[in-house]
Amino acid sequence: MSVLIKPIITEKVTKDGEVFGRYGFVVDRKANKIEIKKAVEATYGVSVVNVNTMNYGAKRSVKYTKSGMINAKTNAFKKAIVELKEGDNIDFYSNI
C-alpha cells in the first residue's frame, strides 16, 4: 500500500512550505497520521513535527445538454498537511 499518492503544489501550499515549513500531500484514504509521518520521513529524509489530515467528499453535479442530462462526479480524497522540523525542507522540483 502506497501511503503518499502525490504532493499538492498550489500557491497557498507552496507559500506555506517556504514560510512555515508545511507541505501538502494527497494520501491514501485509509492511512492514519502515524503512517503518513513515517512515509514522509522515509521518502524525503526529513523530520516531521506535526500532521493534520482532512477528508474531502466526492462532489456531484448535473449538466443539462442537447443530448440530455449528464451526471458527473469528482473523486473523494484525503489531504495531509505535514509540518517539518525547523531547518528541513522538501524540494519537489529538484529532479526536473
Helices and strands as residue ranges (DSSP letters): E 4-8, H 11-19, E 22-27, H 33-44, E 48-56, E 60-65, E 68-73, E 77-84
